[in-house]
Amino acid sequence: MSTRYIIANWKMNIKGDEAREYAIGLEQYLVNNPTQSTVVLCPPILCLPSISSVKPTQFSLGVQNFYPMDSGSVTGEHSLAMLDSLNVSYAIIGHSERRILFNEDEDSIARKIKYAVEKGYSIILCIGESREERELGITQQRIEQQLQVLSSLPKESTTPICIAYEPLWAIGTGIIPQVDEIATCVQSIKKYIDENLDQYSKSIYTLYGGSVTQDNVASILAIDGIHGVLVGSASLQLDSFTGIIGKS
């Protein structure tokens, strides 16, 4: 299996027909331009049926959110069990927008991790510090605090776990940390995994996210310990996203 990931998070963008055309284009690009990277598309949930109908073989599908139970009285939510027919295999958990806008805390994130892994999903756990936390010099402490949710992993789990380091102040701003700042955080993640999650270390991969573009992706991927990128706004245009894939 590839240990490099190029993951697109569309957030709340792109509608059904446009999403299907994008998926067709992405599939064709990857057929014509084979890559060793694992490419994952995480569209809004309403786009999943139209993209799944393309029957992609060159990229995988992910979900941006879910509720951690198969069914029940939870108005407005959806479960992973509802996606069984759509060939979805990845799930984003803990994105800062979910933490901030929907008050998702570490307990709810831990429950999502446990549920998703038990359902056979590969998870994409998003972590990162705010600008204030970085200025206070507590970035490492914040990262370690957010990684503690991985203690909810089933002991026998071998499913791939992607940890996406996304400093909040870099998401959608066009601002990106210096290479050495990213490298320092990557080493903090590795240290925590080695000391606390060694049994999972062979299946945990560290990604960077936050204003990733065609122009900076090569330098990000060159950082020791980085296994891929989580791409936001630069994934909304097919040419931009395939440009990133091409540089991976």
N, C-alpha and C positions, 0 to 999 in steps of 0.2 A: 504493500500500500504506500502511496505517496505520503511523504511527511511535509509537504508544502501545500498550504491552503490559500486559495484566493476566494474570498467569500463576499458576496454582494448583499447588503442590507438596504432594501429599497425604502424602508420605513413606510410612511403613508403616502406613497407616490405610485403612479402608473396604473391605468385601468385595464380591464380584461382583454379587449382586442389588441391593444398596444402591447400588453404583456405577452400575449401569444406570439405576436410578430417578433418581439425581442427574443423570445425563447427559440423560435425557429432560426433566427439569425445567429444566435449564440451557438446552437447545436451545429449549424453549418460551418461556422468559423472554427470550432474545435475539431470537426472532422477534417477540415482542410489544413489546420495548423495544430497538430497534436501537441499536447503539453504533458509534462510529468506532474504538474500540479493538480490537486483535487479542487475542482471548481464547484462552488455551491451558490445557489440562488435562493435568497430569502425574500420573497415578495409579500405584499399584503395577503392575508388569508383568502380574500375573495378572488385573487388572481390564481390561486393554486390549481383549481380545476382546469382552467384554460391552458395553463402551462403544462400540467400533467398530461393533457390530451395530446400534446406534441410527442409524448413518449420519449423523453430525452434519454440518451445513452451516454452522452459525453459530460454531463454535469448532474449534480445532485440537487435536491430541493430541501429547503429548511423553512421552519415556521418562526415567526418573530415573537409569538406569545402563545400561551395556553393556560388552562386551569388544571391543577394537578389532581384530577380525578376523572374517571371515565364518563360519568354522567351524574346528573343531580340537579337540584334547584339552585342554579347559579346563573341568574339572568344576565344575558349579554356575553357570556363566556363560551369557549369551545374547548374540547379536550383533544388530546392526541389520538384517542381511539376513533374520533370522528374523521381522522385523516388517513385511515388505514388503506383506503382504495386509491390514494393519490401519490403513493411512493415517496412520502416525505420521510427523511431520515436524520435531519439535523434540527436542533432547536436552540434559538438564542435565549439566554437567561441572564437576568441581572443588568440589562442595558441601563445606562444612567438616565435615559429618558423615562424608563419605567420606574426607576427608583425615585426620581424627582416628581414626575407628573402624577404617578399613581401610588406613591408612598410604599413601594415594595421594599420590605426590609429583609434582613439576613435570614430570618426564619422562613418567610415565604419563598425566598430564593432557594434555600436548602430543600424545602418540600418539592419544589419544581425539579431540582436536580435529581432527587431520589426517584420521583415518578418517571421522569423522562428516561433515565438510565434503565429502570425496570421495564419500560416499554421498548427498549432496544434502540433508543435514539442516541446519536452522538450529540454532545452539548457544546455550545459556544458560550462560555461564561465570561461576561464583560466586567472588568474591574478598572479602577482608575481614581486618581485624586482630583480634587477641585483646585482651582488656582490658589484659593486661600490656604488649603492644606499644604500645597507645595511651598508657598511663601513662609509658612510656619515651620517648615522642615520636617513634616510628619508624613511624607509620601510613603516611605517604607512601612510605617506602622499601619497606614490606611490600607495598603495593598495586602499586608498580612491579615488584617482584620477581615477583608473581603474574601480571602482565600480560605478562611476557616469553614465556609459553607461546604467545602468539598469533603468534610468529614462525614457528610450524609451519603457519600457514595457507598453502594453495596460492596462488601468486602471482596466478593468474587468478580467484581466488574473488570472487564478488559476493553470496554467500549472506548473509542477515541474521545478525548476531552480536549477541546481547544480553549485556552485561556487568552482572551483578547484584552490586552492592556490598552485602554483608551483614556488618556487624560481628559477630563471633562472640558478643560479649557481649549482643547484642540479639535473637538468635535464640531464640524461644520463652520469653523472659524477661518480656515485657511492657514492657521498657525500650527506649526509642528515643532515638537521638542527637538533639541539638538541630538545628534546621533549618540553622544556619550550619555545624555540624560535617559534616552530609551534603553541603552545598554545597561545602565545601572539598575533600572527597574526590572529588566529581564533577568539580571543576575539575582535580584531580590526574590523574584518568583521562583527561579531555579533552586535557590537556597531553601526556601520554604518547602518546596516539594521534596527535596532530598531529605530534609529533616523530619517532615511530618507525613508525607504521602509517598514514601519510597516504593511501596508495593504497586503504585499506579504509574510510576515515573516513565515507563516505556510507552505508555499510551496517552501521555499528556504533552500537548504541543502549545507553544506560546506564539501568539499573533500580536501584531500591532494594528491599532485602528485610530483614526482621527486625522481627517484632511489628507488621506492617501490619494495620490494622483499618479498619472503616467510619469510625471517629472521627478517624483521623489521615491517611487516604489523600489527602484533598483538599490538605492542607498539604504533603504529600510531593510530590505531582504538580505543585504550584505552584513547586517549586524549579527554577531555570534549569538546563537540561541533563539533567533527569530525563525519561525517555521511558516510564516505566511502573513496575510493582511486581511482585515475586515474593512470593506470599502463601503462608504455611504454615498454621498452625492455624486461622486465620480463613477458610480455604477449605474446611474439612471440613464445614461446614453450608451448605447451598445458600442459605438466606436471607442469611447473612453474606456469602458470596461475591458474590451478585448485588447486595447492598447496596454492596459495593466497586466493582463494575462500574458501578453506577448513578451513582457519584460521580466516575467517570473522564471 
